[in-house]
Amino acid sequence: MSVSTAKTVREVAVEFPEATRIFERFGIDYCCGGSKSLEEACAASNLSVDQVLDSLELAEQTARAKQKDRNWQTEPLADLVAHINSTHHKYTREEIARLRPLFDKVYSVHGKNHPELQQVRASFQGVAQELTTHMMKEEMMLFPYIVRMEEAVIQKEPVLPPPFGTVQNPVAMMMHEHDSAGDALRAMRQASAGYTPPGDACISYQTLYKALAAFETDLHQHIHLENNILFPRAIEMERGH
């Protein structure tokens, strides 16, 4: 990626969605102050242009690295659990923290003219709360047991019985909660006309809808890794020992 410092902050934000996170981190206004060039915006905030450019470059490299696929059907379950925690769980938490205030900002300005925002916001708040609790349960109970079970199998040691009877019990609960999250995403997509910003949408409104679409994509991949790979492999491993 080569960003021209002469481009406006708004242009960079529109062309490169990852940039909005960088701008928010540095306190660069890409909404009302988006007409400034990147160089002017950095100067106004006493920021090093090179530092901001480096951060933009790193964000793009990270986004590219995420696209490199590993064969999770054969990788150790411990690696898959670590991958889910460090990418999808981390991303989900960061986006929930970022999008809540962004929702408030957009709703306060556009809520009156766009009542559908209230519905989208309510669905997001609900799913955000559900996912926060859901991920905590996975990280504190289910995932550590799967990792310990795999260690015992590899070392040919007896597998200690889980406190929840069988791994299938929490898996069934997690999959039910995944279905609930999927329903909330569908409601958000429907209410927002497929995350299509209205004609009078400011850059924050556009950013919100782009971020929600990306949030949906990531959550789909996240749920796929758990429902279709991690959980069946863990159940099969438990049955075999």
C-alpha positions as CSV (number, residue, x, y, z in Angstrom):
1,M,0.0,0.0,0.0
2,S,1.3,3.4,-0.9
3,V,-0.7,6.3,0.7
4,S,0.0,9.7,-0.6
5,T,0.2,12.2,2.2
6,A,-1.5,14.7,-0.1
7,K,-4.7,12.6,-0.1
8,T,-7.4,13.8,2.2
9,V,-8.1,11.8,5.4
10,R,-11.5,11.0,4.1
11,E,-10.1,9.6,0.8
12,V,-7.8,7.3,2.7
13,A,-10.6,6.2,5.1
14,V,-12.9,5.4,2.1
15,E,-10.2,3.6,0.1
16,F,-8.7,1.7,3.0
17,P,-11.3,0.6,5.6
18,E,-8.6,-0.5,8.1
19,A,-7.4,3.2,8.2
20,T,-10.4,4.3,10.3
21,R,-9.1,2.3,13.3
22,I,-5.7,3.9,12.9
23,F,-7.2,7.3,12.7
24,E,-9.3,6.7,15.8
25,R,-6.3,5.5,17.7
26,F,-4.3,8.6,16.8
27,G,-7.3,10.9,17.3
28,I,-7.3,12.0,13.7
29,D,-10.8,13.3,12.7
30,Y,-11.8,11.5,9.5
31,C,-15.4,12.8,9.7
32,C,-15.9,16.5,10.1
33,G,-12.2,17.2,9.5
34,G,-11.9,14.7,6.7
35,S,-11.2,17.3,4.0
36,K,-7.7,17.9,5.4
37,S,-4.8,16.2,3.7
38,L,-3.2,13.4,5.7
39,E,-0.1,15.6,6.1
40,E,-2.2,18.6,7.4
41,A,-4.1,16.4,9.8
42,C,-0.9,14.9,11.2
43,A,0.6,18.4,11.6
44,A,-2.6,19.7,13.3
45,S,-2.4,16.9,15.8
46,N,1.4,17.1,16.3
47,L,1.8,13.6,14.9
48,S,4.6,12.1,12.9
49,V,3.4,11.4,9.3
50,D,5.9,8.5,9.1
51,Q,4.5,7.0,12.3
52,V,0.9,7.2,11.0
53,L,2.0,5.8,7.6
54,D,3.8,2.9,9.3
55,S,0.7,2.1,11.3
56,L,-1.4,2.1,8.1
57,E,1.1,-0.2,6.4
58,L,1.2,-2.6,9.4
59,A,-2.6,-2.7,9.5
60,E,-2.8,-3.7,5.8
61,Q,-0.1,-6.4,6.3
62,T,-2.1,-7.8,9.2
63,A,-5.2,-7.8,7.2
64,R,-3.4,-9.6,4.4
65,A,-1.9,-12.1,6.8
66,K,-5.3,-13.0,8.1
67,Q,-6.2,-14.2,4.7
68,K,-3.5,-16.9,4.6
69,D,-5.3,-20.1,5.2
70,R,-4.1,-23.0,7.4
71,N,-5.6,-26.5,7.2
72,W,-7.4,-26.5,10.5
73,Q,-8.7,-30.0,9.9
74,T,-5.2,-31.3,10.6
75,E,-3.5,-28.6,12.8
76,P,-3.4,-29.3,16.6
77,L,-6.6,-28.3,18.3
78,A,-4.5,-26.2,20.7
79,D,-3.3,-24.1,17.7
80,L,-6.8,-23.7,16.4
81,V,-8.0,-22.6,19.9
82,A,-5.1,-20.1,20.1
83,H,-6.0,-18.9,16.6
84,I,-9.7,-18.3,17.5
85,N,-8.7,-16.5,20.7
86,S,-6.0,-14.3,19.2
87,T,-7.8,-13.4,16.0
88,H,-11.6,-13.7,16.1
89,H,-12.2,-13.3,19.9
90,K,-9.7,-10.4,20.0
91,Y,-11.2,-8.7,16.9
92,T,-14.8,-9.2,18.2
93,R,-14.0,-7.5,21.5
94,E,-12.1,-4.7,19.9
95,E,-14.9,-4.0,17.4
96,I,-17.6,-4.1,20.1
97,A,-15.6,-1.5,22.0
98,R,-15.1,0.6,18.9
99,L,-18.6,0.3,17.5
100,R,-20.6,1.1,20.6
101,P,-19.5,4.8,20.8
102,L,-19.6,5.1,16.9
103,F,-23.2,3.9,17.0
104,D,-24.1,6.5,19.7
105,K,-22.4,9.2,17.6
106,V,-24.2,8.3,14.3
107,Y,-27.5,7.7,16.1
108,S,-27.4,11.1,17.8
109,V,-27.0,12.8,14.5
110,H,-29.1,10.6,12.1
111,G,-31.5,8.7,14.4
112,K,-34.3,11.2,13.8
113,N,-34.2,10.9,10.0
114,H,-33.3,7.2,9.9
115,P,-35.4,5.3,12.5
116,E,-34.1,2.0,11.3
117,L,-30.8,2.9,13.0
118,Q,-32.5,2.3,16.4
119,Q,-33.4,-1.3,15.3
120,V,-29.8,-1.9,14.0
121,R,-28.3,-0.5,17.2
122,A,-30.6,-2.5,19.5
123,S,-29.7,-5.7,17.6
124,F,-26.0,-4.9,17.8
125,Q,-26.2,-4.1,21.6
126,G,-28.0,-7.4,22.2
127,V,-25.5,-9.5,20.2
128,A,-22.5,-7.6,21.6
129,Q,-23.7,-8.5,25.2
130,E,-24.4,-12.1,24.2
131,L,-21.0,-12.5,22.5
132,T,-19.1,-11.0,25.4
133,T,-20.5,-13.6,27.8
134,H,-20.3,-16.4,25.2
135,M,-16.6,-15.9,24.5
136,M,-15.9,-15.7,28.2
137,K,-17.6,-19.1,28.7
138,E,-15.6,-20.6,25.9
139,E,-12.3,-19.2,27.1
140,M,-12.8,-20.2,30.8
141,M,-14.4,-23.6,30.4
142,L,-14.7,-25.3,27.0
143,F,-11.4,-24.3,25.3
144,P,-9.1,-25.1,28.3
145,Y,-10.8,-28.5,28.5
146,I,-10.3,-29.2,24.8
147,V,-6.6,-28.3,25.1
148,R,-6.1,-30.5,28.2
149,M,-7.9,-33.4,26.5
150,E,-5.6,-33.2,23.5
151,E,-2.5,-33.0,25.6
152,A,-3.6,-36.2,27.5
153,V,-4.4,-38.0,24.2
154,I,-1.0,-37.0,22.7
155,Q,0.9,-38.2,25.9
156,K,-1.3,-41.3,26.0
157,E,-2.5,-40.4,29.5
158,P,-6.1,-40.9,30.7
159,V,-8.4,-38.1,29.9
160,L,-9.9,-36.5,33.0
161,P,-13.7,-36.3,32.9
162,P,-14.9,-32.8,32.3
163,P,-17.1,-31.0,35.0
164,F,-19.8,-30.7,32.3
165,G,-20.2,-34.5,31.8
166,T,-19.3,-34.6,28.1
167,V,-17.8,-32.0,25.7
168,Q,-21.1,-32.3,23.8
169,N,-23.0,-30.5,26.5
170,P,-21.2,-27.1,26.3
171,V,-20.8,-27.5,22.5
172,A,-24.6,-27.8,22.1
173,M,-25.0,-24.6,24.2
174,M,-22.3,-22.7,22.2
175,M,-23.9,-23.7,18.9
176,H,-27.3,-22.6,20.1
177,E,-25.8,-19.2,21.0
178,H,-24.1,-19.1,17.6
179,D,-27.5,-19.5,16.0
180,S,-28.8,-16.6,18.2
181,A,-25.9,-14.4,17.0
182,G,-26.6,-15.3,13.4
183,D,-30.3,-14.3,13.8
184,A,-29.2,-10.9,15.2
185,L,-26.8,-10.4,12.3
186,R,-29.6,-11.2,9.8
187,A,-31.9,-8.7,11.5
188,M,-29.2,-6.0,11.4
189,R,-28.5,-6.7,7.7
190,Q,-32.2,-6.6,6.8
191,A,-32.9,-3.4,8.8
192,S,-29.9,-1.7,7.2
193,A,-30.8,-2.8,3.6
194,G,-27.6,-4.8,3.4
195,Y,-25.5,-2.2,5.2
196,T,-26.3,0.3,2.5
197,P,-25.7,3.8,3.9
198,P,-28.4,6.4,2.9
199,G,-27.6,9.2,0.6
200,D,-27.1,11.7,3.4
201,A,-24.8,9.5,5.4
202,C,-21.6,11.2,6.7
203,I,-18.3,9.3,6.7
204,S,-18.9,8.1,10.3
205,Y,-22.2,6.6,9.1
206,Q,-20.5,5.0,6.1
207,T,-17.7,3.7,8.4
208,L,-20.2,2.2,10.8
209,Y,-22.0,0.2,8.1
210,K,-18.7,-0.9,6.5
211,A,-17.5,-2.0,10.0
212,L,-20.7,-3.9,10.6
213,A,-20.4,-5.7,7.3
214,A,-16.8,-6.7,8.2
215,F,-18.0,-7.7,11.7
216,E,-20.5,-10.0,10.1
217,T,-18.0,-11.5,7.8
218,D,-15.5,-12.2,10.6
219,L,-18.2,-13.7,12.9
220,H,-19.3,-16.0,10.1
221,Q,-15.7,-17.3,9.7
222,H,-15.3,-17.4,13.5
223,I,-18.5,-19.6,13.9
224,H,-17.4,-21.7,11.0
225,L,-14.1,-22.6,12.6
226,E,-15.9,-23.6,15.9
227,N,-19.1,-25.3,14.6
228,N,-17.6,-27.1,11.6
229,I,-14.0,-27.8,12.7
230,L,-13.1,-27.4,16.4
231,F,-16.3,-28.8,18.0
232,P,-16.6,-31.9,15.7
233,R,-12.9,-32.7,16.1
234,A,-13.2,-32.3,19.9
235,I,-16.3,-34.6,20.1
236,E,-14.6,-37.2,17.9
237,M,-11.4,-37.1,20.1
238,E,-13.5,-37.5,23.2
239,R,-15.3,-40.5,21.7
240,G,-12.1,-42.1,20.7
241,H,-10.6,-42.1,24.2
